[in-house]
Amino acid sequence: MSLIRDISDTMKPMFACRFATCLLLIAVSLPAFSEEEENESTPPEETAEQATDDSGSPAPVAPVRALPYPDSERHQSIIEHLALFQRSDEVVTLVAGPDSFHGLFLREQSGRPQGGALILHDIEQHAHWPELVAPLREALTDYGWTTLAIELPTAPVERLPIRQPVPTSTDAALEGGNTSEDDTTEEDTANEDAEPANDEPTQEDADGTAIQDIAPDEGSVNATTESDLQESDTGLTAEQKRKAYTEGIAGRIRSGLGYLASRGQLNNVVIAHGDSAVWAANAVQTRQRETENSNGLVLVLVDPREHPLSPLRLSQVLETLEVPVLDILTAEARSSSWQDKQRMGAMKRRHRDRYQQIHLSSASADSNTVLRRIRGWLRTNAAGTELP
């Protein structure tokens, strides 16, 4: 054992010497290798600067990312989808004012016609949306209802105000320095009474008239509001856009009801989902006021919500209706419980006994429970008879 220990003690200095020699060789070779890499390659920042200087123009700006599914293409994709399944006969073209739009029409398939159902989709959806809209328009035909789901216009987008440039600290320091120099010059001029007032030459333009620096009016700069910016872009103010949007939805609902009447459907129900609830209630209110007769028209709301562009609240419109109204609230409702309670209280104050609010907190909007509720309520409150 002592011999082995002596040999190991003797070998330790040799291994240490060789290990130190290897580290020295690696340290000497690394700087040379890194210098060669730096000489051969150029950092991307320097390359971009050289390309900018040589061409004399700035580097190209990355293009703005477009929306994958714009609103104009969302409805067109449904038409193409139905064409793939040989269902293009369901697509009808309707006209509301200067605009034309599409609707999806299905005839009843039970042999016992009950009437027509006009279905309005929620915001940022389409006439064949897989939640509620498509199941309703296809399932109600088995129970005597002719369905028409129409395309609703897109709500106007509010444009953000233009951000005004904020002066930096350097600019403020320069402005402060210029102001102090001007103040000092004015004081020196005021103290020198012996010198004439017009010693310094006045800058003149080509006509010989003096040029005066006119400071911009801060009030005129701040007078540019967001509505003015929107008007300069599209020619319409924000209020005009809201009015055009409201009239556009009302025109499309009237056109849809008119199309159902032209197909022999005089007993109609308007089914609205989400944000379209207030527009459906407005359409029923308008027809009730124009015809002075509420027969042959009922209203069904699924997860209704207050629309920000509506001039009136949903409860204010509903309390004027004399037609049967079904208000269904599911687990996907986006309205607050306070709004739902206020809507129910407004109908009770006006003694609207034909209004019914149902809470289905355990069901989604496209569940069979909601479909059965709507079918049963229509059979009790809106069933029609075929005219001879």
Wavefront OBJ file of the C-alpha trace (Angstrom):
o trace
v 0.000 0.000 0.000
v 2.843 2.347 0.756
v 4.309 1.645 -2.662
v 1.023 2.550 -4.381
v 0.828 5.780 -2.417
v 4.359 6.717 -3.429
v 3.583 6.108 -7.080
v 0.389 8.225 -6.895
v 2.257 11.057 -5.209
v 4.851 10.933 -7.941
v 2.260 10.972 -10.765
v 0.284 13.936 -9.413
v 2.784 16.601 -10.475
v 3.031 15.088 -13.953
v -0.780 15.169 -14.481
v -0.968 18.707 -13.138
v 1.751 19.838 -15.524
v 0.032 18.303 -18.524
v -3.340 19.778 -17.539
v -1.814 23.260 -17.199
v -0.156 22.893 -20.610
v -3.522 22.014 -22.260
v -5.282 25.013 -20.687
v -2.495 27.289 -21.923
v -2.841 26.008 -25.496
v -6.645 26.500 -25.434
v -6.320 30.038 -24.073
v -3.835 30.963 -26.800
v -5.975 29.580 -29.640
v -9.327 31.102 -28.571
v -8.548 34.832 -29.196
v -7.264 34.097 -32.669
v -10.392 32.125 -33.529
v -12.727 34.822 -32.213
v -10.866 37.549 -34.125
v -11.221 35.606 -37.357
v -14.971 35.217 -36.758
v -15.361 38.943 -36.083
v -13.492 39.816 -39.269
v -15.414 37.402 -41.439
v -18.932 38.154 -40.114
v -20.655 41.530 -39.770
v -23.334 42.171 -37.151
v -26.832 42.502 -38.602
v -27.208 46.019 -37.180
v -24.158 47.287 -39.083
v -25.358 45.547 -42.247
v -28.750 47.208 -41.986
v -27.111 50.608 -41.477
v -24.789 50.126 -44.444
v -27.721 49.040 -46.633
v -29.651 52.103 -45.563
v -26.709 54.415 -46.295
v -25.896 52.872 -49.683
v -29.474 52.922 -51.011
v -30.343 56.287 -49.517
v -33.773 55.076 -48.375
v -34.918 53.648 -45.041
v -35.348 49.944 -44.523
v -38.741 48.537 -45.572
v -41.407 48.550 -42.887
v -43.123 45.291 -42.023
v -46.682 45.174 -43.443
v -49.638 45.575 -41.101
v -51.224 42.261 -40.204
v -54.749 41.951 -41.597
v -57.653 40.311 -39.811
v -57.960 36.663 -40.763
v -61.752 36.769 -41.124
v -63.082 40.238 -41.930
v -66.795 40.895 -41.509
v -67.359 41.126 -45.266
v -65.920 37.649 -45.782
v -67.611 35.954 -42.833
v -71.059 35.926 -44.443
v -69.677 35.076 -47.883
v -67.917 32.032 -46.444
v -71.286 30.664 -45.277
v -72.671 30.868 -48.816
v -69.657 28.991 -50.117
v -70.014 26.439 -47.306
v -73.652 25.730 -48.185
v -72.750 25.429 -51.866
v -70.320 22.602 -51.034
v -73.212 20.620 -49.522
v -75.608 21.453 -52.407
v -77.733 23.742 -50.238
v -77.460 26.913 -52.319
v -81.252 26.987 -52.717
v -81.495 28.213 -49.097
v -79.694 31.466 -49.922
v -81.981 34.390 -50.803
v -81.050 37.968 -51.650
v -82.961 40.721 -49.885
v -82.914 44.504 -50.323
v -83.064 47.165 -47.604
v -82.743 50.686 -48.987
v -79.650 51.016 -51.179
v -78.035 47.870 -49.747
v -78.586 44.214 -50.521
v -77.898 41.374 -48.119
v -78.349 37.621 -47.853
v -80.693 35.457 -45.869
v -81.025 31.708 -45.327
v -84.577 30.447 -45.949
v -86.058 27.041 -45.077
v -89.644 25.889 -45.600
v -91.520 23.963 -42.914
v -91.433 20.172 -43.214
v -94.241 18.970 -40.954
v -97.256 19.547 -43.177
v -98.875 21.596 -40.381
v -97.644 25.176 -40.949
v -97.524 27.386 -37.861
v -95.925 30.550 -39.231
v -92.577 32.127 -39.995
v -89.601 32.649 -37.690
v -87.171 35.498 -38.343
v -83.845 34.720 -36.609
v -81.285 37.430 -35.778
v -77.743 36.420 -34.893
v -75.523 37.985 -32.235
v -72.737 40.493 -32.856
v -69.784 39.227 -34.958
v -71.732 36.113 -35.990
v -73.510 35.061 -39.179
v -76.848 33.587 -40.298
v -75.678 29.981 -39.865
v -73.801 30.329 -36.584
v -73.425 26.893 -34.964
v -74.596 28.166 -31.573
v -78.372 28.656 -31.406
v -78.866 30.163 -34.898
v -78.187 27.089 -37.044
v -79.910 24.625 -34.656
v -83.001 26.841 -34.493
v -83.361 27.480 -38.210
v -83.065 23.777 -38.970
v -84.998 22.279 -36.023
v -88.061 24.557 -36.105
v -88.921 23.395 -39.638
v -89.849 19.971 -38.219
v -92.534 21.634 -36.083
v -94.301 23.703 -38.731
v -92.198 26.872 -38.700
v -90.684 28.402 -41.831
v -87.391 30.008 -40.850
v -85.402 32.913 -42.248
v -82.041 33.873 -40.735
v -80.772 37.194 -42.078
v -77.373 38.856 -42.173
v -77.031 41.883 -39.909
v -74.691 44.815 -40.633
v -71.465 45.326 -38.752
v -71.457 47.919 -35.983
v -69.335 51.001 -36.726
v -65.917 50.993 -35.104
v -65.009 54.067 -33.093
v -61.705 55.530 -34.276
v -59.124 56.330 -31.649
v -58.081 59.990 -31.386
v -54.763 61.005 -32.881
v -52.045 61.297 -30.254
v -50.531 64.754 -30.116
v -46.705 64.880 -29.964
v -45.336 65.648 -26.504
v -42.243 67.910 -26.362
v -39.168 66.285 -24.894
v -37.026 67.697 -22.112
v -34.400 68.866 -24.645
v -36.986 70.832 -26.623
v -38.325 72.393 -23.433
v -34.821 73.427 -22.389
v -34.175 75.024 -25.778
v -37.486 76.876 -25.662
v -36.687 78.073 -22.146
v -33.251 79.285 -23.239
v -34.681 81.208 -26.194
v -37.296 82.778 -23.990
v -34.718 84.029 -21.493
v -32.625 85.559 -24.259
v -35.660 87.316 -25.688
v -36.599 88.658 -22.257
v -33.036 89.966 -21.697
v -33.026 91.697 -25.071
v -36.357 93.386 -24.346
v -35.115 94.659 -20.972
v -31.905 96.045 -22.503
v -33.899 97.807 -25.207
v -36.252 99.323 -22.669
v -33.371 100.653 -20.556
v -31.528 102.300 -23.448
v -33.629 105.427 -23.862
v -31.092 107.246 -25.987
v -31.186 104.736 -28.830
v -34.010 104.951 -31.372
v -36.699 102.299 -31.327
v -35.990 101.110 -34.889
v -32.237 100.411 -34.661
v -32.486 96.712 -35.441
v -33.506 95.832 -38.978
v -36.955 94.330 -39.442
v -37.313 91.191 -41.530
v -39.509 91.852 -44.521
v -41.019 89.675 -47.164
v -40.941 90.198 -50.926
v -43.729 92.808 -50.832
v -41.908 94.917 -48.241
v -44.343 94.193 -45.445
v -43.061 93.145 -42.069
v -43.311 89.511 -41.100
v -44.567 88.804 -37.606
v -44.341 85.527 -35.801
v -47.877 84.494 -34.993
v -48.186 81.906 -32.277
v -50.798 79.230 -32.887
v -53.955 79.446 -30.866
v -54.093 76.627 -28.368
v -57.869 76.621 -28.432
v -57.944 76.015 -32.177
v -55.539 73.090 -31.804
v -57.562 71.464 -29.070
v -60.797 72.102 -30.936
v -60.142 69.081 -33.178
v -62.276 66.413 -31.608
v -62.580 62.759 -32.323
v -65.772 63.262 -34.324
v -63.997 65.751 -36.586
v -61.256 63.218 -37.240
v -63.817 60.571 -38.101
v -65.649 62.982 -40.373
v -62.466 63.767 -42.298
v -61.851 60.050 -42.873
v -65.281 58.815 -43.989
v -67.316 61.966 -44.487
v -69.681 61.039 -41.607
v -69.601 62.001 -37.964
v -69.885 59.446 -35.187
v -73.549 60.351 -34.617
v -74.330 59.952 -38.319
v -72.661 56.535 -38.294
v -74.798 55.409 -35.352
v -77.953 56.646 -37.037
v -77.091 54.912 -40.308
v -76.361 51.688 -38.422
v -79.689 51.822 -36.579
v -81.644 52.527 -39.760
v -79.776 49.763 -41.576
v -80.732 47.113 -39.009
v -84.364 48.291 -38.906
v -84.540 48.146 -42.704
v -83.183 44.617 -42.829
v -85.656 43.367 -40.221
v -88.534 44.943 -42.153
v -87.258 43.369 -45.351
v -87.064 39.959 -43.667
v -90.614 40.185 -42.335
v -91.788 41.354 -45.744
v -90.157 38.363 -47.402
v -91.906 35.972 -45.008
v -95.224 37.675 -45.754
v -94.591 37.285 -49.491
v -94.159 33.531 -48.940
v -97.526 33.300 -47.206
v -96.265 33.506 -43.613
v -98.476 35.996 -41.781
v -98.001 34.633 -38.246
v -94.420 35.603 -37.377
v -92.032 35.278 -34.458
v -88.815 37.292 -34.139
v -86.016 35.390 -32.372
v -83.025 37.517 -31.335
v -79.766 36.459 -29.742
v -77.478 38.664 -27.650
v -76.935 42.231 -28.876
v -79.633 41.991 -31.548
v -82.355 41.865 -28.867
v -82.942 45.615 -28.673
v -83.187 45.918 -32.469
v -85.740 43.111 -32.586
v -87.775 44.804 -29.859
v -87.612 48.094 -31.785
v -88.890 46.365 -34.925
v -91.821 44.839 -33.041
v -92.571 48.218 -31.438
v -92.538 49.951 -34.831
v -94.853 47.400 -36.408
v -97.189 47.576 -33.407
v -97.327 51.382 -33.707
v -97.765 51.473 -37.488
v -100.424 48.778 -37.796
v -102.163 49.424 -34.429
v -102.523 45.660 -34.168
v -100.155 43.281 -32.399
v -101.795 40.067 -33.578
v -99.636 37.622 -35.472
v -96.303 38.733 -33.973
v -94.347 37.515 -30.937
v -90.820 38.080 -29.647
v -88.245 35.595 -28.282
v -85.003 36.809 -26.675
v -82.084 34.528 -25.836
v -79.399 35.999 -23.558
v -80.380 39.609 -24.392
v -77.883 42.373 -23.717
v -77.987 46.162 -23.817
v -76.514 47.492 -27.058
v -74.288 50.582 -26.663
v -75.549 52.179 -29.896
v -79.232 51.909 -29.034
v -80.884 55.247 -28.168
v -83.168 53.470 -25.669
v -82.576 50.743 -23.128
v -84.020 47.309 -23.770
v -86.347 47.517 -20.751
v -87.735 50.839 -22.014
v -88.672 49.263 -25.337
v -90.056 46.034 -23.894
v -92.458 47.754 -21.500
v -94.235 49.351 -24.480
v -94.926 46.006 -26.185
v -98.273 44.296 -25.983
v -97.172 41.075 -27.660
v -96.081 37.828 -25.964
v -92.386 38.008 -25.042
v -90.135 35.124 -23.961
v -86.878 36.100 -22.231
v -84.451 33.154 -21.839
v -81.230 33.468 -19.834
v -78.672 30.659 -20.116
v -75.267 29.990 -18.581
v -73.674 31.968 -21.438
v -75.585 35.188 -20.721
v -73.307 38.244 -20.789
v -75.746 40.624 -19.143
v -75.594 41.424 -15.452
v -78.139 40.044 -13.022
v -79.048 43.631 -12.129
v -80.102 44.390 -15.714
v -82.135 41.178 -15.890
v -83.876 42.064 -12.642
v -84.606 45.621 -13.813
v -86.077 44.273 -17.049
v -88.351 41.913 -15.145
v -89.412 44.660 -12.737
v -90.263 47.072 -15.569
v -92.591 44.517 -17.157
v -94.299 43.827 -13.839
v -94.873 47.548 -13.194
v -96.635 47.816 -16.555
v -98.616 44.632 -15.830
v -97.308 42.871 -18.924
v -98.658 39.427 -18.107
v -97.598 38.067 -21.503
v -93.939 38.516 -20.623
v -92.048 35.524 -19.244
v -88.430 35.361 -18.077
v -86.819 31.924 -17.706
v -83.406 31.241 -16.147
v -81.572 28.184 -17.480
v -78.288 28.552 -15.646
v -77.319 24.925 -16.288
v -77.825 24.999 -20.059
v -75.986 26.637 -22.959
v -77.633 28.673 -25.691
v -77.520 25.842 -28.251
v -78.593 23.039 -25.909
v -81.637 20.881 -26.452
v -83.171 22.370 -23.308
v -83.306 25.837 -24.881
v -84.693 24.457 -28.149
v -87.436 22.544 -26.344
v -88.332 25.628 -24.277
v -88.704 27.757 -27.392
v -90.740 25.110 -29.241
v -93.094 24.575 -26.305
v -93.574 28.302 -25.704
v -94.305 28.926 -29.388
v -96.848 26.108 -29.472
v -98.669 27.685 -26.507
v -98.365 31.405 -27.290
v -97.791 31.743 -31.035
v -99.275 28.733 -32.817
v -101.006 29.712 -36.034
v -103.483 28.096 -38.357
v -103.318 27.681 -42.098
v -105.642 29.985 -44.010
v -108.047 28.400 -46.486
l 1 2 3 4 5 6 7 8 9 10 11 12 13 14 15 16 17 18 19 20 21 22 23 24 25 26 27 28 29 30 31 32 33 34 35 36 37 38 39 40 41 42 43 44 45 46 47 48 49 50 51 52 53 54 55 56 57 58 59 60 61 62 63 64 65 66 67 68 69 70 71 72 73 74 75 76 77 78 79 80 81 82 83 84 85 86 87 88 89 90 91 92 93 94 95 96 97 98 99 100 101 102 103 104 105 106 107 108 109 110 111 112 113 114 115 116 117 118 119 120 121 122 123 124 125 126 127 128 129 130 131 132 133 134 135 136 137 138 139 140 141 142 143 144 145 146 147 148 149 150 151 152 153 154 155 156 157 158 159 160 161 162 163 164 165 166 167 168 169 170 171 172 173 174 175 176 177 178 179 180 181 182 183 184 185 186 187 188 189 190 191 192 193 194 195 196 197 198 199 200 201 202 203 204 205 206 207 208 209 210 211 212 213 214 215 216 217 218 219 220 221 222 223 224 225 226 227 228 229 230 231 232 233 234 235 236 237 238 239 240 241 242 243 244 245 246 247 248 249 250 251 252 253 254 255 256 257 258 259 260 261 262 263 264 265 266 267 268 269 270 271 272 273 274 275 276 277 278 279 280 281 282 283 284 285 286 287 288 289 290 291 292 293 294 295 296 297 298 299 300 301 302 303 304 305 306 307 308 309 310 311 312 313 314 315 316 317 318 319 320 321 322 323 324 325 326 327 328 329 330 331 332 333 334 335 336 337 338 339 340 341 342 343 344 345 346 347 348 349 350 351 352 353 354 355 356 357 358 359 360 361 362 363 364 365 366 367 368 369 370 371 372 373 374 375 376 377 378 379 380 381 382 383 384 385 386 387 388
